[in-house]
Amino acid sequence: MPEELPALFPLVQSGRLRPERYVSHRMALSEGAEAYRLFEAREAGALKMVLLPD
């Protein structure tokens, strides 16, 4: 939730909170449709997807 972000930033900066641990997939932007399909179906352990430029 946006109102929680100010409290979270210092935790991420200090290393106490590591959001990258929750990224299950990194996929090319061109694979966006497949990433959404995996996420919606919760296939292959899909938890959080990051789409990277091709």
C-alpha positions as CSV (number, residue, x, y, z in Angstrom):
1,M,0.0,0.0,0.0
2,P,1.4,3.4,-0.9
3,E,1.0,4.8,2.6
4,E,3.4,2.1,3.9
5,L,6.2,2.9,1.5
6,P,7.9,5.6,3.6
7,A,8.3,3.2,6.4
8,L,9.6,0.4,4.1
9,F,12.3,2.4,2.3
10,P,14.7,2.7,5.3
11,L,14.3,-1.0,6.0
12,V,15.3,-1.9,2.4
13,Q,18.2,0.6,2.5
14,S,19.5,-0.9,5.7
15,G,19.3,-4.4,4.4
16,R,16.8,-5.5,7.0
17,L,14.1,-6.1,4.4
18,R,15.2,-7.8,1.2
19,P,12.3,-7.7,-1.3
20,E,14.4,-9.4,-4.0
21,R,14.0,-12.7,-2.0
22,Y,10.4,-12.7,-3.2
23,V,11.1,-12.4,-6.9
24,S,10.5,-15.9,-8.3
25,H,11.0,-15.1,-12.0
26,R,12.9,-12.6,-14.1
27,M,11.7,-12.7,-17.7
28,A,12.2,-10.6,-20.8
29,L,9.5,-8.0,-21.5
30,S,8.7,-9.8,-24.7
31,E,7.7,-12.8,-22.5
32,G,5.2,-10.6,-20.6
33,A,2.1,-12.6,-21.6
34,E,3.7,-15.8,-20.5
35,A,4.8,-14.2,-17.2
36,Y,1.2,-13.1,-16.5
37,R,-0.1,-16.5,-17.4
38,L,2.4,-18.2,-15.0
39,F,1.5,-15.8,-12.3
40,E,-2.2,-16.1,-12.7
41,A,-2.0,-19.9,-12.7
42,R,0.6,-19.9,-9.9
43,E,2.6,-22.3,-12.0
44,A,6.3,-23.0,-11.5
45,G,6.4,-21.4,-8.1
46,A,5.3,-18.0,-9.5
47,L,5.3,-15.5,-6.7
48,K,6.6,-12.1,-8.0
49,M,7.6,-11.5,-11.6
50,V,10.1,-8.9,-12.8
51,L,10.0,-8.0,-16.5
52,L,13.3,-6.9,-18.0
53,P,13.9,-5.0,-21.2
54,D,14.8,-7.2,-24.2
